[in-house]
């Protein structure tokens, strides 16, 4: 199948989240959301790097990790394609990696601003509680 849907990625260079992680997360989300379907071809590493104005190696790293996770398949000389079905354990691994990167980003920024471990932990508890209350209010 030589189907090339438009792959739209939006990078936030100020977020602190590594660019390769942003690329991986967005491709994963587009697969989960049905925007990218099994058999769809992704842009080449060079084409995507040029389009996003990032280093070739950044895109190559994202593609390599997605390939290792079983979400995509890179076939030398043919291109990179979305795999037929992402196994649940792969989906879980990708979600865990996303959460780990977000946590590292948050903790790094909080530590850089000289917050204590206790302050950070309390803020997480408070925000989690507040978020749950907001979700409960929204469902009523």
N, CA, C and O atoms as a MOPAC input file, in Angstrom:
PM7 MOZYME 1SCF
protein

 N      0.85300 1    -1.17500 1     0.00000 1
 C      0.00000 1     0.00000 1     0.00000 1
 C      0.89800 1     1.23800 1     0.00000 1
 O      1.84600 1     1.30500 1     0.78300 1
 N      0.62700 1     2.19100 1    -0.83800 1
 C      1.47600 1     3.38000 1    -0.92500 1
 C      0.66000 1     4.61600 1    -0.59300 1
 O      0.66100 1     5.59900 1    -1.33500 1
 N     -0.03100 1     4.55300 1     0.52400 1
 C     -0.93500 1     5.60800 1     0.95500 1
 C     -0.17800 1     6.58400 1     1.84500 1
 O      0.33000 1     6.19000 1     2.89500 1
 N     -0.09200 1     7.86000 1     1.44200 1
 C      0.63700 1     8.84800 1     2.24400 1
 C     -0.33000 1     9.92600 1     2.72900 1
 O     -0.55000 1    10.91800 1     2.03500 1
 N     -0.91700 1     9.73400 1     3.93500 1
 C     -1.78900 1    10.76100 1     4.49200 1
 C     -0.93500 1    11.92100 1     4.98400 1
 O      0.25200 1    11.75000 1     5.26500 1
 N     -1.53400 1    13.09000 1     5.08900 1
 C     -0.75000 1    14.19600 1     5.65000 1
 C     -0.48400 1    13.93200 1     7.13300 1
 O     -1.40100 1    13.63500 1     7.89900 1
 N      0.76900 1    14.04300 1     7.51600 1
 C      1.14100 1    13.88400 1     8.91700 1
 C      1.37900 1    15.28700 1     9.44200 1
 O      2.30400 1    15.97700 1     9.01100 1
 N      0.54000 1    15.70000 1    10.37200 1
 C      0.64800 1    17.04000 1    10.92000 1
 C      1.15600 1    16.95500 1    12.34900 1
 O      0.49000 1    16.41500 1    13.23300 1
 N      2.33400 1    17.49100 1    12.55600 1
 C      2.92400 1    17.50700 1    13.89300 1
 C      3.17000 1    18.95300 1    14.30000 1
 O      3.58700 1    19.78000 1    13.48900 1
 N      2.90900 1    19.23900 1    15.55400 1
 C      3.12900 1    20.58200 1    16.08900 1
 C      4.11300 1    20.46800 1    17.24800 1
 O      3.79900 1    19.88700 1    18.28600 1
 N      5.28000 1    21.01500 1    17.06500 1
 C      6.31500 1    20.93100 1    18.09100 1
 C      6.33700 1    22.19300 1    18.94300 1
 O      6.12200 1    23.30300 1    18.45700 1
 N      6.60300 1    21.98800 1    20.22400 1
 C      6.73700 1    23.10400 1    21.15200 1
 C      8.18100 1    23.10100 1    21.64700 1
 O      8.55100 1    22.31800 1    22.52200 1
 N      8.98300 1    23.98500 1    21.07300 1
 C     10.40600 1    24.01900 1    21.38500 1
 C     10.69000 1    24.58100 1    22.77800 1
 O     11.81700 1    24.48900 1    23.26400 1
 N      9.68000 1    25.15900 1    23.42000 1
 C      9.86700 1    25.74000 1    24.75300 1
 C      9.34600 1    24.82900 1    25.85700 1
 O      9.49400 1    25.14900 1    27.03700 1
 N      8.74100 1    23.70400 1    25.49800 1
 C      8.08000 1    22.86300 1    26.49500 1
 C      9.05700 1    22.13400 1    27.41700 1
 O      8.69500 1    21.76900 1    28.53600 1
 N     10.27800 1    21.92100 1    26.96400 1
 C     11.21900 1    21.13000 1    27.75700 1
 C     11.09200 1    19.65100 1    27.46100 1
 O     11.98000 1    18.87900 1    27.82000 1
 N     10.01200 1    19.23200 1    26.81400 1
 C      9.83100 1    17.83900 1    26.41200 1
 C     10.67900 1    17.61100 1    25.17400 1
 O     10.54800 1    18.35200 1    24.19900 1
 N     11.54800 1    16.60100 1    25.18500 1
 C     12.41800 1    16.38900 1    24.02600 1
 C     11.61900 1    16.30000 1    22.72200 1
 O     10.52200 1    15.74300 1    22.69300 1
 N     12.17800 1    16.85100 1    21.65800 1
 C     11.50600 1    16.89000 1    20.36400 1
 C     11.19400 1    15.47800 1    19.87700 1
 O     10.10700 1    15.23200 1    19.35600 1
 N     12.14600 1    14.53700 1    20.04300 1
 C     11.88400 1    13.17400 1    19.58000 1
 C     10.68600 1    12.57300 1    20.32000 1
 O      9.91400 1    11.81300 1    19.73600 1
 N     10.53000 1    12.91300 1    21.61300 1
 C      9.39300 1    12.41500 1    22.39500 1
 C      8.09600 1    13.03700 1    21.88700 1
 O      7.07400 1    12.35700 1    21.79300 1
 N      8.13500 1    14.33700 1    21.55700 1
 C      6.94600 1    14.98000 1    21.01100 1
 C      6.52000 1    14.32200 1    19.69200 1
 O      5.33300 1    14.10000 1    19.45300 1
 N      7.49800 1    14.01800 1    18.84900 1
 C      7.19800 1    13.35400 1    17.57100 1
 C      6.57000 1    11.98500 1    17.83000 1
 O      5.54800 1    11.64100 1    17.23700 1
 N      7.18800 1    11.21300 1    18.71500 1
 C      6.66300 1     9.88000 1    19.03900 1
 C      5.24400 1     9.97100 1    19.59200 1
 O      4.35700 1     9.23800 1    19.15500 1
 N      5.03000 1    10.87200 1    20.55300 1
 C      3.71900 1    10.99900 1    21.18100 1
 C      2.64500 1    11.35500 1    20.15900 1
 O      1.55100 1    10.78900 1    20.17200 1
 N      2.96500 1    12.29500 1    19.27500 1
 C      1.96400 1    12.74500 1    18.32000 1
 C      1.64900 1    11.67400 1    17.27400 1
 O      0.49700 1    11.53400 1    16.86000 1
 N      2.64100 1    10.93300 1    16.85200 1
 C      2.37200 1     9.83300 1    15.91100 1
 C      1.52500 1     8.77100 1    16.61500 1
 O      0.56800 1     8.25200 1    16.04000 1
 N      1.87800 1     8.45600 1    17.84700 1
 C      1.09700 1     7.47700 1    18.61000 1
 C     -0.35600 1     7.94800 1    18.77100 1
 O     -1.29100 1     7.16600 1    18.59600 1
 N     -0.53500 1     9.22900 1    19.10500 1
 C     -1.88700 1     9.76100 1    19.28600 1
 C     -2.67400 1     9.72700 1    17.98100 1
 O     -3.87400 1     9.45500 1    17.99000 1
 N     -2.01200 1    10.00100 1    16.86100 1
 C     -2.69900 1     9.98100 1    15.57600 1
 C     -3.08300 1     8.55200 1    15.18300 1
 O     -4.09900 1     8.34000 1    14.52200 1
 N     -2.27200 1     7.57900 1    15.59000 1
 C     -2.63100 1     6.18100 1    15.33800 1
 C     -3.80200 1     5.80000 1    16.23900 1
 O     -4.77300 1     5.20500 1    15.77200 1
 N     -3.72000 1     6.13800 1    17.52400 1
 C     -4.78900 1     5.81300 1    18.47500 1
 C     -6.10800 1     6.47100 1    18.07700 1
 O     -7.17900 1     5.88300 1    18.22600 1
 N     -6.01200 1     7.70900 1    17.56600 1
 C     -7.20900 1     8.45200 1    17.18200 1
 C     -7.73700 1     8.11900 1    15.80000 1
 O     -8.79600 1     8.60800 1    15.40600 1
 N     -7.00900 1     7.29200 1    15.05700 1
 C     -7.48000 1     6.88400 1    13.74000 1
 C     -7.08700 1     7.80600 1    12.59900 1
 O     -7.43700 1     7.54400 1    11.44800 1
 N     -6.36300 1     8.88500 1    12.89600 1
 C     -5.89400 1     9.77300 1    11.83100 1
 C     -4.89700 1     9.03600 1    10.94700 1
 O     -4.94000 1     9.14000 1     9.72100 1
 N     -3.99500 1     8.28700 1    11.58800 1
 C     -3.06400 1     7.41700 1    10.87400 1
 C     -3.56300 1     5.98800 1    11.04100 1
 O     -3.86500 1     5.54700 1    12.15000 1
 N     -3.64200 1     5.27500 1     9.92500 1
 C     -4.18600 1     3.91900 1     9.94500 1
 C     -3.11600 1     2.90100 1     9.55300 1
 O     -2.12600 1     3.24500 1     8.90800 1
 N     -3.32600 1     1.64700 1     9.94800 1
 C     -2.37600 1     0.60600 1     9.55000 1
 C     -2.13400 1     0.62700 1     8.03700 1
 O     -3.07000 1     0.70700 1     7.24100 1
 N     -0.87600 1     0.55500 1     7.67300 1
 C     -0.50600 1     0.57200 1     6.26300 1
 C     -0.18100 1     1.95100 1     5.72900 1
 O      0.41000 1     2.07000 1     4.65700 1
 N     -0.55800 1     3.00700 1     6.46100 1
 C     -0.23900 1     4.36700 1     6.01200 1
 C      1.27500 1     4.56400 1     6.04400 1
 O      1.96500 1     4.08100 1     6.94200 1
 N      1.76700 1     5.28100 1     5.04600 1
 C      3.19800 1     5.55400 1     4.96600 1
 C      3.50100 1     6.90200 1     5.61200 1
 O      2.79600 1     7.88600 1     5.39100 1
 N      4.56100 1     6.92500 1     6.41100 1
 C      5.02300 1     8.16300 1     7.02800 1
 C      6.03100 1     8.83600 1     6.10600 1
 O      6.61400 1     8.18200 1     5.24100 1
 N      6.23700 1    10.13200 1     6.28300 1
 C      7.27800 1    10.81400 1     5.49800 1
 C      8.64400 1    10.19900 1     5.80900 1
 O      8.83100 1     9.59200 1     6.86400 1
 N      9.57900 1    10.35600 1     4.90400 1
 C     10.93600 1     9.89300 1     5.18000 1
 C     11.49600 1    10.70800 1     6.34100 1
 O     10.99600 1    11.78500 1     6.66300 1
 N     12.53400 1    10.17500 1     6.95500 1
 C     13.18800 1    10.87700 1     8.05900 1
 C     13.65200 1    12.24900 1     7.58500 1
 O     13.42400 1    13.25300 1     8.26000 1
 N     14.29400 1    12.29000 1     6.44300 1
 C     14.80700 1    13.56600 1     5.92300 1
 C     13.68300 1    14.55200 1     5.61800 1
 O     13.78900 1    15.73700 1     5.93400 1
 N     12.61600 1    14.06400 1     5.00800 1
 C     11.49400 1    14.94800 1     4.65400 1
 C     10.84000 1    15.52200 1     5.91200 1
 O     10.54300 1    16.71500 1     5.97200 1
 N     10.61700 1    14.66700 1     6.91800 1
 C      9.98000 1    15.15200 1     8.14500 1
 C     10.90700 1    16.10200 1     8.90000 1
 O     10.45300 1    17.11000 1     9.44100 1
 N     12.19300 1    15.79100 1     8.94000 1
 C     13.15300 1    16.67800 1     9.61100 1
 C     13.16800 1    18.03900 1     8.92600 1
 O     13.21100 1    19.07000 1     9.59700 1
 N     13.13200 1    18.05100 1     7.62600 1
 C     13.12900 1    19.30300 1     6.87100 1
 C     11.84500 1    20.08500 1     7.12700 1
 O     11.87700 1    21.29500 1     7.34900 1
 N     10.71600 1    19.38100 1     7.09300 1
 C      9.41900 1    20.02900 1     7.30800 1
 C      9.31700 1    20.64000 1     8.70800 1
 O      8.80000 1    21.74400 1     8.87900 1
 N      9.81700 1    19.90500 1     9.70700 1
 C      9.73300 1    20.36200 1    11.09900 1
 C     10.88300 1    21.29500 1    11.48200 1
 O     10.87500 1    21.91600 1    12.54600 1
 N     11.88200 1    21.37800 1    10.57900 1
 C     13.07600 1    22.18100 1    10.83200 1
 C     13.81300 1    21.71400 1    12.08700 1
 O     14.18400 1    22.50100 1    12.95800 1
 N     14.00600 1    20.39000 1    12.13600 1
 C     14.76200 1    19.79800 1    13.23600 1
 C     15.87200 1    18.93300 1    12.64600 1
 O     15.87900 1    18.64300 1    11.45000 1
 N     16.79800 1    18.53100 1    13.49400 1
 C     17.91300 1    17.70100 1    13.06400 1
 C     17.41500 1    16.34300 1    12.58700 1
 O     16.51000 1    15.75400 1    13.17900 1
 N     18.00900 1    15.86500 1    11.52600 1
 C     17.71600 1    14.54700 1    10.95800 1
 C     17.75800 1    13.46000 1    12.03700 1
 O     16.89700 1    12.58000 1    12.07000 1
 N     18.76800 1    13.52400 1    12.92100 1
 C     18.92800 1    12.50200 1    13.95500 1
 C     17.79200 1    12.48600 1    14.96500 1
 O     17.50800 1    11.44400 1    15.55500 1
 N     17.13700 1    13.62400 1    15.17200 1
 C     16.00700 1    13.70400 1    16.09200 1
 C     14.84700 1    12.87300 1    15.57000 1
 O     14.25100 1    12.09300 1    16.31300 1
 N     14.53100 1    13.04000 1    14.29400 1
 C     13.44600 1    12.26800 1    13.67700 1
 C     13.84600 1    10.79600 1    13.58900 1
 O     13.02600 1     9.91100 1    13.83200 1
 N     15.10500 1    10.53900 1    13.24200 1
 C     15.58000 1     9.15600 1    13.15100 1
 C     15.42800 1     8.44600 1    14.50100 1
 O     15.04700 1     7.27600 1    14.55200 1
 N     15.72600 1     9.15600 1    15.58700 1
 C     15.58800 1     8.55800 1    16.92500 1
 C     14.12900 1     8.23400 1    17.22500 1
 O     13.82600 1     7.15200 1    17.72600 1
 N     13.22500 1     9.16300 1    16.92200 1
 C     11.79400 1     8.93000 1    17.15100 1
 C     11.31600 1     7.72400 1    16.34800 1
 O     10.62600 1     6.85500 1    16.88000 1
 N     11.67900 1     7.67100 1    15.07400 1
 C     11.27200 1     6.55200 1    14.22000 1
 C     11.86200 1     5.23300 1    14.73600 1
 O     11.17700 1     4.21000 1    14.75500 1
 N     13.13700 1     5.26000 1    15.15500 1
 C     13.78100 1     4.03600 1    15.65000 1
 C     13.05400 1     3.51100 1    16.88400 1
 O     12.81000 1     2.31000 1    16.99700 1
 N     12.70500 1     4.40900 1    17.81100 1
 C     12.01700 1     3.99400 1    19.02900 1
 C     10.59900 1     3.49900 1    18.73100 1
 O     10.13400 1     2.53600 1    19.34100 1
 N      9.91900 1     4.15700 1    17.79800 1
 C      8.58100 1     3.69900 1    17.40500 1
 C      8.65900 1     2.34600 1    16.71300 1
 O      7.78000 1     1.50300 1    16.88900 1
 N      9.70000 1     2.13800 1    15.93600 1
 C      9.91800 1     0.85900 1    15.25500 1
 C     10.18700 1    -0.23200 1    16.29000 1
 O      9.60300 1    -1.31300 1    16.22000 1
 N     11.07300 1     0.05000 1    17.25300 1
 C     11.38600 1    -0.91700 1    18.30700 1
 C     10.15100 1    -1.26200 1    19.12800 1
 O     10.01000 1    -2.38600 1    19.61000 1
 N      9.25100 1    -0.28400 1    19.28500 1
 C      8.02700 1    -0.50100 1    20.05500 1
 C      6.96800 1    -1.25500 1    19.25600 1
 O      5.97400 1    -1.71200 1    19.82000 1
 N      7.17500 1    -1.38600 1    17.94200 1
 C      6.22900 1    -2.12600 1    17.12900 1
 C      5.09000 1    -1.29900 1    16.56500 1
 O      4.13300 1    -1.85400 1    16.02500 1
 N      5.17700 1     0.02800 1    16.68300 1
 C      4.11000 1     0.88700 1    16.16900 1
 C      4.28200 1     1.14500 1    14.67300 1
 O      3.30300 1     1.26200 1    13.93700 1
 N      5.53500 1     1.23000 1    14.23400 1
 C      5.81900 1     1.45400 1    12.82200 1
 C      6.82000 1     0.41200 1    12.34300 1
 O      7.45400 1    -0.28100 1    13.14000 1
 N      6.94500 1     0.31800 1    11.02400 1
 C      7.93000 1    -0.58400 1    10.43900 1
 C      8.67500 1     0.17300 1     9.35500 1
 O      8.07000 1     0.70600 1     8.42500 1
 N      9.99100 1     0.21300 1     9.48300 1
 C     10.80400 1     0.86100 1     8.46800 1
 C     11.40100 1    -0.22100 1     7.59400 1
 O     12.10100 1    -1.11300 1     8.07500 1
 N     11.11700 1    -0.13400 1     6.30300 1
 C     11.60300 1    -1.13000 1     5.35000 1
 C     12.58000 1    -0.44000 1     4.41700 1
 O     12.20700 1     0.43400 1     3.63400 1
 N     13.83700 1    -0.84500 1     4.51400 1
 C     14.90700 1    -0.22300 1     3.73200 1
 C     14.51300 1    -0.13500 1     2.25400 1
 O     14.17200 1    -1.13900 1     1.62900 1
 N     14.56400 1     1.06300 1     1.72000 1
 C     14.26400 1     1.26800 1     0.30900 1
 C     12.79400 1     1.39000 1    -0.02000 1
 O     12.44700 1     1.77300 1    -1.13700 1
 N     11.91300 1     1.07300 1     0.92800 1
 C     10.47000 1     1.15000 1     0.68200 1
 C      9.79000 1     2.26000 1     1.47200 1
 O      8.84400 1     2.88100 1     0.99000 1
 N     10.27100 1     2.50700 1     2.68300 1
 C      9.66300 1     3.56000 1     3.48800 1
 C      9.29000 1     3.08300 1     4.87800 1
 O      9.62400 1     1.97600 1     5.29900 1
 N      8.57900 1     3.96700 1     5.57500 1
 C      8.15400 1     3.70400 1     6.95000 1
 C      6.63500 1     3.68200 1     6.99300 1
 O      5.97600 1     4.60000 1     6.50600 1
 N      6.08500 1     2.62400 1     7.58000 1
 C      4.64700 1     2.39900 1     7.57800 1
 C      4.11700 1     2.15900 1     8.98600 1
 O      4.83000 1     1.67300 1     9.86500 1
 N      2.84200 1     2.51400 1     9.17900 1
 C      2.15000 1     2.20600 1    10.42900 1
 C      1.87300 1     0.70300 1    10.43200 1
 O      1.38000 1     0.15500 1     9.44600 1
 N      2.19200 1     0.04600 1    11.54100 1
 C      1.97500 1    -1.40100 1    11.65500 1
 C      0.48200 1    -1.71000 1    11.71800 1
 O     -0.34100 1    -0.84500 1    12.01700 1
 N      0.16700 1    -2.94200 1    11.43400 1
 C     -1.23300 1    -3.35800 1    11.36400 1
 C     -1.99300 1    -3.13200 1    12.66200 1
 O     -3.05200 1    -2.50400 1    12.64400 1
 N     -1.49300 1    -3.61800 1    13.77100 1
 C     -2.19100 1    -3.43900 1    15.04600 1
 C     -1.16000 1    -3.34600 1    16.14100 1
 O     -0.28900 1    -4.20600 1    16.26600 1
 N     -1.26200 1    -2.29600 1    16.93500 1
 C     -0.32900 1    -2.12500 1    18.03800 1
 C     -0.74000 1    -3.04500 1    19.17800 1
 O     -1.85200 1    -2.93400 1    19.69200 1
 N      0.14600 1    -3.95000 1    19.57800 1
 C     -0.17600 1    -4.83500 1    20.70000 1
 C     -0.39000 1    -4.01300 1    21.97900 1
 O      0.24400 1    -2.97300 1    22.15800 1
 N     -1.27900 1    -4.47400 1    22.86500 1
 C     -1.56800 1    -3.73000 1    24.10600 1
 C     -0.32200 1    -3.42200 1    24.92400 1
 O     -0.21800 1    -2.34500 1    25.51200 1
 N      0.63400 1    -4.36500 1    24.96900 1
 C      1.84500 1    -4.12200 1    25.77100 1
 C      2.69000 1    -3.00000 1    25.16800 1
 O      3.37000 1    -2.27400 1    25.89300 1
 N      2.64700 1    -2.85900 1    23.83800 1
 C      3.37800 1    -1.77400 1    23.17900 1
 C      2.69900 1    -0.44400 1    23.49900 1
 O      3.36500 1     0.53700 1    23.83200 1
 N      1.38700 1    -0.41900 1    23.39800 1
 C      0.62000 1     0.78200 1    23.72300 1
 C      0.92300 1     1.22300 1    25.15400 1
 O      1.12500 1     2.40900 1    25.41800 1
 N      0.95100 1     0.25500 1    26.07600 1
 C      1.24100 1     0.56000 1    27.48200 1
 C      2.65400 1     1.11300 1    27.63500 1
 O      2.86700 1     2.07300 1    28.37600 1
 N      3.62000 1     0.51400 1    26.93900 1
 C      5.00800 1     0.96000 1    27.01800 1
 C      5.14300 1     2.40100 1    26.51100 1
 O      5.83700 1     3.21200 1    27.12500 1
 N      4.48800 1     2.71600 1    25.40200 1
 C      4.54800 1     4.06700 1    24.84700 1
 C      3.89000 1     5.08000 1    25.78900 1
 O      4.39700 1     6.18600 1    25.97300 1
 N      2.76100 1     4.69500 1    26.38100 1
 C      2.08700 1     5.58800 1    27.33400 1
 C      2.96500 1     5.83400 1    28.55900 1
 O      3.05200 1     6.95800 1    29.05300 1
 N      3.60900 1     4.78400 1    29.04000 1
 C      4.48500 1     4.90300 1    30.20500 1
 C      5.65300 1     5.82800 1    29.90200 1
 O      6.02100 1     6.66300 1    30.72900 1
 N      6.23700 1     5.67900 1    28.71200 1
 C      7.36200 1     6.53400 1    28.32300 1
 C      6.92700 1     8.00000 1    28.23300 1
 O      7.67800 1     8.89700 1    28.61600 1
 N      5.72700 1     8.23800 1    27.73100 1
 C      5.19700 1     9.60000 1    27.64900 1
 C      5.04400 1    10.19400 1    29.04800 1
 O      5.44900 1    11.33000 1    29.29700 1
 N      4.46100 1     9.42100 1    29.95200 1
 C      4.26400 1     9.90300 1    31.32400 1
 C      5.60300 1    10.13900 1    32.00900 1
 O      5.75900 1    11.11800 1    32.73900 1
 N      6.56300 1     9.26200 1    31.78600 1
 C      7.89800 1     9.41400 1    32.37900 1
 C      8.54700 1    10.71900 1    31.89800 1
 O      9.13800 1    11.45300 1    32.68900 1
 N      8.43100 1    10.99500 1    30.60800 1
 C      9.02700 1    12.21700 1    30.05600 1
 C      8.34300 1    13.45900 1    30.63000 1
 O      9.00900 1    14.44300 1    30.95000 1
 N      7.02200 1    13.41400 1    30.75800 1
 C      6.30200 1    14.55200 1    31.34100 1
 C      6.70600 1    14.76500 1    32.80100 1
 O      6.88900 1    15.90100 1    33.23900 1
 N      6.84100 1    13.67600 1    33.54700 1
 C      7.23900 1    13.76900 1    34.95700 1
 C      8.64800 1    14.34200 1    35.08800 1
 O      8.90100 1    15.19100 1    35.94200 1
 N      9.57100 1    13.86900 1    34.22900 1
 C     10.93600 1    14.39600 1    34.24900 1
 C     10.94200 1    15.89200 1    33.96500 1
 O     11.65000 1    16.65900 1    34.61700 1
 N     10.15200 1    16.28800 1    32.99300 1
 C     10.07500 1    17.70400 1    32.63000 1
 C      9.56400 1    18.53000 1    33.81100 1
 O     10.15300 1    19.55400 1    34.15800 1
 N      8.48300 1    18.08900 1    34.41800 1
 C      7.89300 1    18.80300 1    35.55800 1
 C      8.87800 1    18.88000 1    36.72900 1
 O      9.10500 1    19.95000 1    37.29400 1
 N      9.45800 1    17.72600 1    37.08200 1
 C     10.38000 1    17.69900 1    38.21200 1
 C     11.62400 1    18.53800 1    37.94700 1
 O     12.09600 1    19.24800 1    38.83500 1
 N     12.14400 1    18.45900 1    36.75400 1
 C     13.32400 1    19.25100 1    36.41300 1
 C     13.06700 1    20.73700 1    36.54400 1
 O     13.89200 1    21.47300 1    37.08600 1
 N     11.91900 1    21.17900 1    36.04600 1
 C     11.58400 1    22.60400 1    36.11300 1
 C     11.33700 1    23.02600 1    37.56100 1
 O     11.78500 1    24.09300 1    37.97800 1
 N     10.62900 1    22.19800 1    38.32700 1
 C     10.35600 1    22.53000 1    39.73400 1
 C     11.65500 1    22.59600 1    40.54500 1
 O     11.82400 1    23.49100 1    41.37300 1
 N     12.56000 1    21.66400 1    40.31100 1
 C     13.84400 1    21.67000 1    41.02500 1
 C     14.68600 1    22.87700 1    40.60600 1
 O     15.36600 1    23.48800 1    41.43100 1
 N     14.63100 1    23.20900 1    39.32100 1
 C     15.37700 1    24.36300 1    38.82300 1
 C     14.90300 1    25.63500 1    39.52700 1
 O     15.69000 1    26.55100 1    39.76300 1
 N     13.60500 1    25.68300 1    39.86200 1
 C     13.03500 1    26.84100 1    40.55600 1
 C     13.17000 1    26.70900 1    42.07400 1
 O     12.61000 1    27.50600 1    42.82700 1
 N     13.91800 1    25.69400 1    42.51100 1
 C     14.28100 1    25.49400 1    43.91400 1
 C     13.11300 1    25.12300 1    44.82100 1
 O     13.10100 1    25.50200 1    45.99200 1
 N     12.12500 1    24.38400 1    44.29800 1
 C     11.05700 1    23.86400 1    45.14800 1
 C     11.55700 1    22.59500 1    45.82100 1
 O     12.32900 1    21.83300 1    45.23900 1
 N     11.10700 1    22.37300 1    47.05900 1
 C     11.51400 1    21.17500 1    47.80100 1
 C     10.69500 1    19.97200 1    47.32600 1
 O      9.65900 1    20.11900 1    46.67900 1
 N     11.18800 1    18.78500 1    47.66400 1
 C     10.45000 1    17.56700 1    47.32400 1
 C      9.06200 1    17.59200 1    47.96000 1
 O      8.08500 1    17.18000 1    47.33500 1
 N      8.97300 1    18.07400 1    49.20200 1
 C      7.68700 1    18.13300 1    49.89600 1
 C      6.72500 1    19.08500 1    49.18500 1
 O      5.54500 1    18.77200 1    49.02900 1
 N      7.22400 1    20.23800 1    48.75700 1
 C      6.36700 1    21.19100 1    48.04100 1
 C      5.87000 1    20.60400 1    46.71800 1
 O      4.70700 1    20.77000 1    46.35100 1
 N      6.75200 1    19.93000 1    46.02300 1
 C      6.39400 1    19.32700 1    44.73800 1
 C      5.33300 1    18.24500 1    44.94600 1
 O      4.32600 1    18.20900 1    44.23900 1
 N      5.56600 1    17.37200 1    45.91500 1
 C      4.62100 1    16.28100 1    46.18400 1
 C      3.25700 1    16.82500 1    46.59700 1
 O      2.22500 1    16.32200 1    46.15400 1
 N      3.25200 1    17.86400 1    47.45600 1
 C      1.98000 1    18.44500 1    47.90500 1
 C      1.23100 1    19.07000 1    46.73400 1
 O      0.01100 1    18.93300 1    46.63500 1
 N      1.94800 1    19.75600 1    45.84500 1
 C      1.30500 1    20.37600 1    44.69100 1
 C      0.67600 1    19.31400 1    43.79100 1
 O     -0.43000 1    19.50100 1    43.28500 1
 N      1.37700 1    18.20900 1    43.59400 1
 C      0.81700 1    17.12200 1    42.78100 1
 C     -0.46200 1    16.57000 1    43.41300 1
 O     -1.44700 1    16.33100 1    42.71500 1
 N     -0.44800 1    16.36900 1    44.73000 1
 C     -1.65100 1    15.87800 1    45.41200 1
 C     -2.79000 1    16.87600 1    45.26500 1
 O     -3.91700 1    16.49500 1    44.95000 1
 N     -2.49400 1    18.16700 1    45.49300 1
 C     -3.52000 1    19.20500 1    45.40500 1
 C     -4.10000 1    19.29000 1    43.99000 1
 O     -5.31600 1    19.37300 1    43.81600 1
 N     -3.23100 1    19.26900 1    42.99300 1
 C     -3.69400 1    19.38400 1    41.61300 1
 C     -4.48400 1    18.14800 1    41.18300 1
 O     -5.46100 1    18.25700 1    40.44200 1
 N     -4.06200 1    16.98600 1    41.64400 1
 C     -4.79200 1    15.76100 1    41.32400 1
 C     -6.20000 1    15.80900 1    41.91800 1
 O     -7.17600 1    15.45100 1    41.25900 1
 N     -6.28900 1    16.25400 1    43.16100 1
 C     -7.59000 1    16.36700 1    43.82500 1
 C     -8.46500 1    17.39300 1    43.10000 1
 O     -9.64100 1    17.13900 1    42.83900 1
 N     -7.89800 1    18.52800 1    42.78400 1
 C     -8.62700 1    19.58700 1    42.08100 1
 C     -9.10700 1    19.09800 1    40.71400 1
 O    -10.24000 1    19.36800 1    40.31700 1
 N     -8.25000 1    18.38400 1    40.00500 1
 C     -8.61000 1    17.87400 1    38.68500 1
 C     -9.76800 1    16.88500 1    38.78900 1
 O    -10.69800 1    16.92700 1    37.98400 1
 N     -9.71100 1    15.98800 1    39.78800 1
 C    -10.78200 1    14.99700 1    39.98500 1
 C    -12.10300 1    15.69500 1    40.28000 1
 O    -13.14800 1    15.29200 1    39.76900 1
 N    -12.06000 1    16.74900 1    41.11100 1
 C    -13.28000 1    17.49600 1    41.43300 1
 C    -13.84900 1    18.16600 1    40.18700 1
 O    -15.06400 1    18.18200 1    39.98800 1
 N    -12.98200 1    18.71200 1    39.35600 1
 C    -13.41700 1    19.35000 1    38.10500 1
 C    -14.05500 1    18.32900 1    37.18500 1
 O    -15.07400 1    18.61200 1    36.55500 1
 N    -13.46500 1    17.14000 1    37.10100 1
 C    -14.02300 1    16.07400 1    36.25400 1
 C    -15.39300 1    15.65100 1    36.75800 1
 O    -16.30500 1    15.41200 1    35.96600 1
 N    -15.53900 1    15.55700 1    38.08300 1
 C    -16.82200 1    15.17500 1    38.66800 1
 C    -17.87500 1    16.24700 1    38.38000 1
 O    -19.02300 1    15.92600 1    38.07100 1
 N    -17.48300 1    17.51500 1    38.48300 1
 C    -18.40900 1    18.62000 1    38.20000 1
 C    -18.85100 1    18.60100 1    36.74100 1
 O    -20.01600 1    18.85800 1    36.43900 1
 N    -17.92000 1    18.29800 1    35.83400 1
 C    -18.21000 1    18.27400 1    34.40400 1
 C    -19.17500 1    17.15100 1    34.02000 1
 O    -19.91100 1    17.26700 1    33.04000 1
 N    -19.16700 1    16.06400 1    34.79700 1
 C    -20.00500 1    14.91200 1    34.44500 1
 C    -21.43200 1    15.05400 1    34.97100 1
 O    -22.29900 1    14.24600 1    34.64000 1
 N    -21.67600 1    16.07400 1    35.78400 1
 C    -23.02800 1    16.25500 1    36.34000 1
 C    -23.93100 1    16.97500 1    35.39100 1
 O    -25.09900 1    17.20700 1    35.70400 1

